[in-house]
């Protein structure tokens, strides 16, 4: 693929940032790739892996003259980062991100960006429970969705360039309003993580003997929950705090459904249980058919 950007700056070279860096390097999408990261070990590892051309903790050095700046840190850091990078952004630059919430990103980043800088928030729906630059891999985004939520008035050329980058990574790109994105992700991602953290948290509160047996005899369901609950705690703290309205709305609906399920079990209403399980089984088939399994 042709070079999309003369210089790209990725802020945060963790799991997602390093995976994107690998894509950019693999496909030759940038003439120069720089990372800004406060963690000296992460900077050194990124250079050792050869996934960036330079690694620094100096904001001006990282984003100065960059055609694309990608925020790949926990969303709770975005407001301070945006304020820090704003004076060093050149005219015509594009700022994007990889955060799992989008209304908060518009709120925290948009107001800091100077005139002449395009803002194209993004969310690659991909990832594992691992973190750090060694956890990244270029194939992470292959066959996955990437949602872009550019605010009204964003230059189409900027959106097209960010789209082209994610398509090169193997993602299917969807344009969506930020508020709608947050409602959809509240149920497809945020609620499942909240449930996983709760279930695994319940296990940690059991008496020692029972806790050991839960670990020893873990069936696939519990193992899946522990994988989800092993995700970056800082990242998920920020996601819940910054998408609280949508999460609380879907959590209320879930609580009501859980109460109905509890009632059906108590009263031995097998027909209701079977009807629910049949409907949910169909959802699983739909996910497989959509190649998102």
C-alpha positions in Angstrom: 0.0 0.0 0.0 1.2 3.6 -0.7 2.5 5.8 2.1 -0.5 7.5 3.8 1.4 9.8 6.2 4.9 11.2 6.2 5.0 11.0 10.0 2.8 9.1 12.5 3.0 9.6 16.3 1.4 6.9 18.5 0.9 8.0 22.1 1.1 4.9 24.2 2.9 1.8 22.9 0.9 -0.8 24.8 -1.1 -3.7 23.3 -3.2 -1.8 20.9 -0.7 0.9 20.1 2.1 -1.6 19.4 -0.3 -3.7 17.2 -1.1 -0.6 15.1 2.6 0.2 14.9 3.3 -3.2 13.6 0.6 -2.7 10.9 2.0 0.7 9.9 5.5 -0.8 9.7 4.4 -3.9 7.8 2.4 -2.1 5.2 4.7 1.0 4.9 1.9 3.4 5.7 4.2 6.0 7.2 7.6 7.5 6.2 8.5 7.8 9.9 6.8 6.3 13.0 7.4 7.7 16.5 6.0 6.7 19.9 5.4 8.9 22.9 5.3 6.9 26.1 6.1 7.8 29.7 7.3 4.3 30.4 11.0 4.0 29.7 10.9 0.2 29.5 8.1 0.4 26.9 10.1 2.8 24.8 13.2 0.6 25.0 11.2 -2.5 24.1 9.5 -0.8 21.1 12.9 0.2 19.7 14.3 -3.2 20.4 11.4 -4.8 18.5 11.9 -2.4 15.6 8.2 -1.5 15.5 9.0 2.3 15.7 11.7 4.5 14.3 11.9 6.6 17.5 10.6 6.5 21.0 10.5 9.6 23.3 8.9 11.1 26.4 9.1 14.6 24.9 5.7 15.7 23.5 7.0 18.3 21.0 9.5 15.8 19.6 6.8 13.2 19.2 3.9 15.1 17.7 5.8 18.0 16.0 5.3 17.7 12.2 3.2 14.6 12.6 0.5 14.1 10.0 -1.4 11.6 12.2 -1.4 11.4 16.0 -3.1 8.4 17.6 -4.0 8.4 21.3 -3.6 4.8 22.6 -3.6 5.3 26.3 -6.4 4.8 28.9 -9.3 7.3 28.0 -8.9 9.0 31.4 -5.6 10.4 30.2 -7.0 12.0 27.1 -7.9 15.5 28.4 -4.4 16.1 29.7 -2.8 14.6 26.6 -4.9 16.7 24.3 -3.9 19.9 26.2 -0.2 18.9 26.0 -0.1 18.0 22.3 -2.3 20.9 21.0 0.4 23.6 20.9 2.7 21.3 18.8 0.2 20.1 16.2 0.8 21.3 12.7 -1.9 22.7 10.4 -3.5 19.8 8.5 -2.7 17.2 11.1 -5.2 14.5 12.0 -5.8 13.3 15.6 -7.4 10.0 16.2 -7.6 7.4 19.1 -8.4 3.8 19.9 -10.6 4.3 22.9 -13.6 2.1 23.8 -15.9 5.1 24.5 -16.5 8.0 22.2 -18.7 10.7 23.7 -16.1 11.3 26.4 -13.3 11.5 23.8 -15.2 14.2 21.9 -15.7 16.0 25.2 -12.1 15.7 26.4 -10.1 16.0 23.3 -12.1 18.1 20.8 -12.1 21.4 22.6 -8.3 21.4 22.9 -7.5 20.9 19.2 -6.6 24.1 17.2 -8.3 25.2 14.1 -7.0 23.4 11.0 -6.5 20.0 12.9 -8.9 17.2 12.0 -10.4 15.0 14.7 -11.3 11.4 13.7 -12.0 9.3 16.9 -11.8 5.6 16.3 -12.4 2.3 18.1 -10.9 -0.9 16.8 -13.0 -3.7 18.3 -10.1 -6.0 19.0 -7.8 -6.9 21.8 -6.7 -9.6 24.3 -6.3 -9.5 28.0 -2.5 -8.9 27.6 -0.8 -5.6 27.8 2.5 -3.9 26.9 4.4 -3.6 23.6 5.3 -7.3 23.5 1.6 -8.2 23.6 0.9 -6.6 20.2 0.7 -8.3 16.8 -0.2 -7.0 13.4 -2.9 -9.5 12.8 -4.9 -8.4 15.8 -7.3 -6.3 13.7 -7.8 -8.8 10.8 -11.4 -9.5 10.2 -12.6 -7.2 13.0 -14.6 -4.0 13.0 -13.2 -0.5 13.5 -15.8 2.2 14.3 -15.0 5.8 13.4 -17.0 8.6 15.0 -15.9 11.9 13.4 -17.8 15.0 14.6 -19.9 17.0 12.2 -17.8 19.1 9.8 -14.7 16.9 9.9 -12.8 17.0 6.6 -13.7 13.9 4.5 -10.1 13.6 3.3 -9.0 13.1 6.9 -11.7 10.4 7.5 -10.7 8.6 4.3 -7.1 8.5 5.4 -7.9 7.0 8.8 -10.3 4.6 7.2 -7.6 3.5 4.7 -5.2 2.8 7.6 -7.6 0.5 9.4 -8.7 -1.2 6.2 -5.0 -1.9 5.6 -4.9 -3.5 9.1 -7.7 -5.9 7.8 -10.6 -4.2 9.6 -14.0 -3.4 8.3 -14.7 0.3 9.0 -18.1 1.6 10.0 -18.9 5.3 10.5 -21.2 5.9 13.5 -22.4 8.7 15.8 -20.5 8.7 19.1 -23.6 8.4 21.3 -24.9 5.4 19.4 -21.4 3.8 19.6 -21.4 4.1 23.3 -24.9 2.5 23.7 -23.9 -0.4 21.4 -20.6 -1.0 23.2 -22.2 -0.8 26.6 -24.0 -4.1 25.9 -21.5 -5.8 23.6 -18.4 -5.1 25.6 -18.7 -3.0 28.7 -21.5 -5.0 30.4 -19.8 -8.4 29.8 -16.6 -7.1 31.3 -18.5 -5.8 34.3 -20.2 -9.2 34.8 -16.8 -11.0 34.4 -15.2 -8.8 37.0 -18.1 -9.4 39.4 -18.2 -13.2 39.0 -14.4 -13.5 39.4 -14.6 -11.1 42.3 -17.2 -13.3 43.9 -14.8 -16.3 43.6 -12.0 -14.4 45.3 -14.3 -13.7 48.3 -15.0 -17.5 48.9 -13.4 -19.3 51.7 -9.9 -20.6 50.9 -10.8 -24.2 50.4 -13.8 -23.5 48.1 -11.8 -20.9 46.2 -9.0 -23.5 45.5 -11.6 -26.0 44.2 -13.2 -23.3 42.0 -9.8 -22.8 40.4 -9.0 -26.5 40.2 -12.2 -27.5 38.6 -12.8 -24.4 36.4 -15.1 -25.2 33.5 -14.9 -23.3 30.3 -17.5 -20.8 31.3 -15.5 -19.6 34.4 -12.2 -19.8 32.5 -13.7 -17.4 29.8 -14.7 -15.0 32.6 -11.3 -15.0 34.1 -9.7 -14.2 30.7 -12.0 -11.2 30.4 -11.5 -10.1 34.0 -7.7 -10.2 33.5 -7.9 -7.1 31.2 -6.1 -3.9 32.0 -7.8 -2.6 35.2 -6.8 1.1 34.6 -8.3 1.0 31.1 -11.5 -0.6 32.2 -11.9 1.8 35.2 -11.7 4.7 32.8 -14.2 3.0 30.4 -16.9 2.6 33.0 -16.4 6.1 34.4 -16.5 7.6 31.0 -19.5 5.7 29.7 -21.5 5.6 32.9 -24.8 6.7 31.5 -25.0 4.0 28.8 -23.5 1.3 31.1 -26.0 2.1 33.9 -28.9 2.0 31.5 -28.0 -1.4 30.1 -27.1 -2.6 33.6 -30.6 -1.7 34.8 -32.2 -3.7 32.0 -29.9 -6.7 32.7 -30.8 -6.5 36.4 -34.5 -6.7 35.5 -33.9 -9.7 33.2 -31.8 -11.4 35.9 -34.6 -11.0 38.4 -37.1 -12.5 35.9 -34.7 -15.5 35.4 -34.3 -15.9 39.2 -38.1 -16.0 39.5 -38.4 -18.7 36.8 -35.8 -20.9 38.5 -37.5 -20.5 41.9 -40.9 -21.4 40.5 -39.7 -24.2 38.3 -40.8 -22.5 35.1 -38.9 -24.7 32.7 -40.7 -23.5 29.6 -39.6 -19.9 30.3 -36.0 -21.0 30.8 -36.0 -23.1 27.6 -37.5 -20.2 25.6 -34.8 -17.8 26.8 -32.0 -20.3 26.2 -33.3 -20.9 22.7 -33.3 -17.2 21.9 -29.8 -16.7 23.2 -28.5 -19.7 21.3 -29.7 -18.0 18.1 -27.6 -14.9 18.9 -24.5 -17.1 19.1 -25.3 -18.6 15.7 -25.6 -15.0 14.3 -22.2 -14.1 15.7 -20.6 -17.1 14.1 -22.3 -16.4 10.8 -20.9 -12.8 11.0 -17.4 -14.3 11.5 -17.0 -12.5 14.8 -16.6 -15.7 16.9 
